[in-house]
């Protein structure tokens, strides 16, 4: 677990949880998204907000970090109450929510709005981190596109692997576009193939690879990989880089925390709970 303080200056400033969520709702245009979980306030801790912890996922370890920091609110990308999950607040979910309520900690979560934001969204921040420039949407015509197309300095796959590893602190799983069958006389991987146009959609968006290929991308970057992704990349001739769901979605929530800290003068600390997936 690592922490990053966005604002460490002591402050007596306090805001209501309603003011905080209204600000974030408006900034992220949360109402514009049809999502898999509620965006905004998910658990009301019932007290003014003076300190905030941010993180990727509202796991118990993040809640414990918030308790240790005497935080009044947690802001995350992956919150609770996902579509299709059991409704009863029991077991692991019950224990997490019970801790929040017992310590008066509010939980605020933003899923697709935090992926899609053109300035501080996960896709935008990943492109920034990789020195890529977003030039359009994977699905043209959407008012709030979740997937993007970006350009980068022309480079081969190994160069991009090195850059991703240095930036995210983990080695991506790479599926080459130029795979040949084992009995072929040609090389399995063409290391000289140049990558310049890249589709980006963080997290569990591996199935957008087909759209990236359709849009003429040389490569697609996401977080996870499925068994089928390998065959799709090879057969459509597009390189795929699975960089980790968690690793690709740290940027958005950190950026939102920075915006909130600047807007309200409240200390915000990002806590990175180690997750190799």
Buried (B, 14 or more C-beta within 10 A) or exposed (E): EEEEEBBEEEBEEBBEBEBBBEBBBEBBEBEEBEBEBBBBBBBBBEBBBBBBBBBBBBBEBBBBBBBEBEBBBBBBBBBBBEEEEEEEEEEEBEEBBEBBBEBBBBBBBBBBBBBBBEEBBBBBBBBBBBEBEBEEBBBEEEEBBBBBBBBBEEBBBEBBBEBBEEBBEBEBBBBBBBBBEEEEEEEEBBEEBEBEBBBBBBBBBBBBBBBBBBBEBBBBBBBBBEEEBBEBBBEBEBBBBBBBBBBBBBBBBBBBBBBBBEBBEBBBBBBBBEBEE
